[in-house]
């Protein structure tokens, strides 16, 4: 039976690969247009809104600032999420930074030995939230043309993330030192921690951009196969959150549907999280279930909020592209391009060495 399953899986992968290759050969212009749209999303949304938070989330851990803040936030973190205090900064960054930022902070804490595998897994399951810059500027102001709608969607998403963290905290509270090694003293200087954080953020951002371009290309082919409307918009949101929210807004979907899409995050975001360096061992189905729970909670919270504070929404023309003028908050600029080039230069300079830091295996359960 096991061999049959493996054979069927191999055949399915072979058929999918051959089909993808055939589509790329028959419609190369569609692939080029989809990849170009994905690159536009990376440069106008992903890099400006996520890169600084990716650097900061790792810098807090490498510099020892998370341990210092954890002493102050120890009781709230254990009361709400049954996590050590050092996790509180990563949880906060996950709420305000964007989808992979909180998961990246959890991976950094695990690598430093400050949390266990089980704690890192729980953090990864609920520290995945849409950032305020994306929700307010892109989804609210740009897609829905309503600042109030963006605020309501942000409130529902953040509340759902906090509730999910409380639901996933488990039944028993672990002692501060049980099942986890005592974290070693941080000897990295602020400059060294910054170099390590920028290098780490560059690697993570490159992987994320690759997934965005891949899924944007797939969505371009789906747009050729299916007529415009809510079914295609829902499929788009299932795969990639930026294009999905754009298409749902253009198709006239209710706000709770966009709240669910933001909570789900898209399969693209979930694969980005699993591809981050140092991510705890976590199967995709567990992450997908957590994202599904977040989507359901966000939709349920958005329903009464929109009833109490109904937003005035003006939808875009159906399936307008990303080539129109972007919001000034997230749009690419010479300063952003210069910052990206500088970051890449730092990454290339520091990538060949480990900065005096030895890699240690994750803490045992």
C-alpha positions in Angstrom: 0.0 0.0 0.0 2.8 2.4 0.9 4.5 1.7 -2.4 1.3 2.3 -4.3 0.9 5.7 -2.6 4.5 6.6 -3.4 4.0 5.6 -7.0 0.7 7.5 -7.4 2.4 10.6 -5.8 5.3 10.3 -8.2 3.0 10.0 -11.2 0.9 13.0 -10.0 4.1 15.1 -9.6 5.3 13.9 -13.1 1.9 14.9 -14.7 1.9 18.3 -13.0 5.5 19.0 -14.1 4.8 18.0 -17.7 1.7 20.1 -17.7 3.5 23.1 -16.3 6.3 22.7 -18.8 3.7 22.4 -21.6 2.0 25.6 -20.5 5.3 27.5 -20.3 6.1 26.3 -23.8 2.7 27.2 -25.3 2.1 30.5 -23.5 5.5 32.0 -22.7 4.0 35.6 -22.8 1.6 34.7 -19.9 4.5 33.4 -17.8 6.5 36.6 -18.5 3.5 38.8 -17.6 2.9 36.9 -14.4 6.5 37.0 -13.3 6.7 40.7 -14.1 3.6 41.3 -11.9 5.2 39.2 -9.1 8.4 41.3 -9.3 6.3 44.5 -9.1 4.6 43.2 -6.0 8.1 42.4 -4.5 9.5 45.8 -5.2 6.4 47.9 -4.4 5.0 46.0 -1.4 7.2 43.2 -0.1 10.7 44.8 0.1 9.7 48.2 1.5 7.2 46.9 4.0 8.9 43.8 5.3 12.6 44.2 5.0 13.1 46.6 8.0 10.9 44.4 10.2 12.8 41.3 9.2 16.1 43.0 10.2 14.7 44.3 13.5 13.1 40.9 14.5 16.4 39.1 14.3 18.4 42.1 15.7 16.3 42.0 18.9 17.4 38.4 19.4 21.0 38.6 18.3 21.7 41.8 20.3 20.2 40.4 23.5 17.4 43.1 23.6 14.7 40.4 23.6 16.1 38.9 26.8 16.1 42.3 28.5 12.6 43.1 27.4 11.6 39.6 28.4 12.3 40.3 32.0 9.7 43.1 31.9 7.1 41.1 29.8 7.6 37.7 31.5 4.3 37.7 33.4 2.1 38.9 30.5 3.7 36.5 28.0 3.2 33.5 30.3 -0.3 34.6 31.3 -1.6 35.0 27.8 0.5 32.5 25.7 2.4 30.4 28.3 5.6 31.5 26.6 8.8 32.9 28.2 9.2 36.7 28.3 11.8 36.7 25.6 9.1 35.7 23.1 7.1 38.9 23.7 9.1 41.1 21.4 8.8 38.5 18.6 5.1 38.3 19.1 4.8 42.0 19.0 6.9 42.2 15.8 4.7 39.5 14.3 1.6 41.7 15.0 3.0 44.9 13.4 5.7 43.6 11.0 3.8 41.4 8.5 3.3 37.7 7.8 6.8 36.1 8.1 8.3 38.5 10.7 7.0 36.8 13.8 7.9 33.4 12.5 11.4 34.6 11.7 11.7 35.9 15.3 10.6 32.5 16.6 13.3 30.8 14.5 15.9 33.2 15.8 15.0 32.5 19.4 15.1 28.8 18.7 18.5 29.1 17.2 19.8 31.0 20.2 18.5 28.3 22.5 16.2 30.6 24.4 13.0 28.6 23.6 12.2 24.9 22.9 11.0 23.3 19.7 7.5 23.1 21.1 7.4 26.8 22.0 8.8 27.7 18.6 6.2 25.7 16.8 3.4 27.3 18.8 4.8 30.8 18.1 5.0 30.0 14.4 1.4 28.9 14.3 0.0 32.2 15.6 2.7 34.8 15.0 1.6 35.2 11.4 -0.3 38.4 10.8 -0.8 40.9 8.0 1.1 44.1 8.8 -0.6 47.4 9.3 1.3 48.9 6.3 -0.1 46.3 4.0 -3.7 46.3 5.4 -4.1 50.0 5.7 -2.3 51.2 2.6 -2.6 48.4 0.1 -5.9 46.7 1.0 -7.8 49.6 2.6 -6.7 52.7 0.7 -5.7 51.2 -2.6 -8.0 48.1 -3.2 -11.1 49.2 -1.3 -10.6 53.0 -1.4 -11.7 53.1 2.2 -9.5 54.0 5.2 -12.2 52.8 7.6 -12.4 49.4 5.9 -8.6 49.0 6.2 -8.8 49.9 9.9 -11.6 47.3 10.5 -9.7 44.6 8.6 -6.6 45.3 10.7 -8.5 45.2 14.0 -10.1 41.9 13.1 -6.9 40.4 11.9 -4.9 41.4 15.0 -7.6 40.4 17.4 -7.9 37.0 15.7 -4.2 36.5 16.0 -4.2 37.2 19.7 -7.1 34.9 20.3 -5.4 32.1 18.3 -2.3 32.5 20.5 -4.4 32.1 23.6 -6.2 29.1 22.2 -2.9 27.5 21.3 -1.2 28.0 24.6 -1.8 24.5 25.9 -3.2 23.1 29.1 -0.2 23.2 31.4 2.3 26.0 31.9 5.9 24.9 31.7 8.3 26.2 34.2 10.8 28.9 33.1 13.7 26.4 32.8 12.0 23.1 32.1 12.6 21.5 28.7 14.8 24.3 27.5 18.5 25.0 27.8 19.6 28.0 29.7 20.4 30.6 27.0 24.1 31.5 26.7 25.2 35.0 27.4 25.0 37.3 24.3 28.5 38.4 23.4 27.7 39.9 20.0 28.2 43.7 19.7 25.5 45.9 18.3 27.4 46.3 15.0 28.0 42.5 14.7 24.3 41.8 15.5 23.2 44.3 12.8 25.4 42.7 10.2 24.1 39.2 11.0 20.5 40.5 11.0 20.8 42.2 7.6 22.4 39.1 6.1 19.7 36.9 7.6 16.9 39.2 6.3 18.4 39.2 2.8 18.4 35.5 2.6 14.8 35.3 3.9 13.6 38.1 1.6 15.1 36.4 -1.5 13.3 33.2 -0.7 10.0 35.1 -0.2 10.3 37.0 -3.4 10.9 33.7 -5.3 7.7 32.3 -4.0 5.7 35.5 -4.8 7.0 35.4 -8.4 6.2 31.7 -8.8 2.6 32.0 -7.5 2.0 35.2 -9.5 3.0 33.2 -12.6 0.6 30.5 -11.7 -2.2 33.0 -11.1 -1.6 34.4 -14.6 -2.3 31.0 -16.1 -5.4 30.5 -13.9 -6.7 33.9 -15.2 -6.6 32.4 -18.7 -8.5 29.3 -17.7 -11.3 30.7 -15.6 -13.6 33.7 -16.2 -13.3 36.7 -14.0 -15.5 36.7 -10.9 -15.7 35.6 -7.3 -14.7 32.0 -7.9 -11.4 33.0 -9.5 -10.9 35.7 -6.9 -11.4 33.1 -4.1 -8.9 30.8 -5.8 -6.5 33.7 -6.1 -6.8 34.5 -2.3 -6.3 30.8 -1.6 -2.9 30.9 -3.3 -1.5 34.4 -2.8 -2.7 37.1 -0.4 -1.8 40.3 -2.3 -3.4 39.4 -5.6 -6.2 37.6 -3.7 -7.2 40.7 -1.8 -7.0 42.8 -4.9 -9.2 40.4 -6.9 -11.7 40.0 -4.0 -12.1 43.8 -3.7 -12.5 44.1 -7.5 -15.1 41.4 -7.6 -17.2 43.1 -4.9 -16.6 40.6 -2.1 -17.8 41.6 1.4 -15.3 42.8 4.0 -15.5 39.6 6.0 -14.2 37.7 3.0 -11.1 40.0 2.8 -10.6 39.5 6.6 -10.7 35.7 6.0 -8.2 36.1 3.1 -5.8 38.1 5.4 -6.1 35.6 8.1 -5.4 32.7 5.8 -2.4 34.5 4.2 -2.3 32.3 1.1 -0.4 29.1 0.4 2.4 31.3 -0.8 3.0 32.8 2.6 2.8 29.4 4.3 5.5 28.0 2.1 7.6 31.1 2.7 7.4 30.5 6.4 8.5 26.9 6.1 11.3 27.9 3.8 12.8 30.4 6.3 16.2 29.4 7.7 16.0 27.8 11.1 12.2 27.4 11.1 11.1 24.7 13.6 10.0 21.3 12.4 6.4 21.9 11.4 4.3 20.0 8.8 2.4 22.1 6.3 -1.0 20.7 7.3 -0.6 22.0 10.9 0.3 25.5 9.6 -2.6 25.4 7.2 -5.0 24.4 10.0 -3.8 27.3 12.1 -4.2 29.7 9.2 -7.7 28.4 8.6 -8.6 29.0 12.2 -7.2 32.5 12.0 -9.2 33.1 8.9 -12.4 31.9 10.5 -11.8 34.0 13.7 -11.0 37.1 11.6 -14.2 36.7 9.5 -16.3 36.3 12.6 -14.8 39.4 14.2 -15.1 41.4 11.0 -18.9 40.7 10.7 -20.0 42.7 13.9 -17.3 45.4 13.4 -18.6 46.1 9.9 -22.2 46.1 11.1 -21.3 48.6 13.8 -19.1 50.8 11.7 -20.1 50.2 8.0 -17.3 51.2 5.7 -18.0 53.0 2.4 -16.2 50.8 -0.2 -15.7 51.7 -3.8 -14.5 48.6 -5.7 -11.9 48.8 -8.5 -12.6 47.6 -12.1 -12.4 43.8 -12.1 -8.9 42.4 -12.3 -7.1 45.7 -12.7 -3.4 45.1 -12.7 -0.6 46.2 -10.4 0.9 48.6 -12.8 -1.2 51.6 -11.6 0.3 54.2 -9.2 1.0 52.6 -5.8 0.5 54.1 -2.4 3.3 56.5 -1.4 3.8 54.5 1.8 4.7 51.3 0.0 5.9 52.4 -3.4 9.4 51.8 -4.6 11.7 54.8 -4.6 15.4 55.6 -5.2 16.0 55.5 -1.5 14.4 52.1 -1.2 16.4 50.8 -4.2 19.6 52.2 -2.6 18.8 50.5 0.7 18.2 47.2 -1.0 21.5 47.4 -2.9 23.4 48.3 0.3 21.8 45.4 2.1 22.8 43.0 -0.7 26.4 44.4 -0.5 26.4 43.7 3.2 25.0 40.2 2.7 27.7 39.4 0.1 30.4 40.7 2.4 29.2 38.8 5.4 27.8 35.7 3.7 31.1 33.8 3.5 31.7 33.8 7.2 29.7 32.9 10.3 30.8 36.1 12.2 32.5 34.0 14.9 29.2 32.4 15.8 29.0 28.6 15.9 25.8 26.9 14.9 24.3 24.9 17.6 21.6 22.2 17.3 18.1 23.2 18.4 17.2 22.6 22.0 15.8 19.2 22.8 12.2 18.8 23.8 
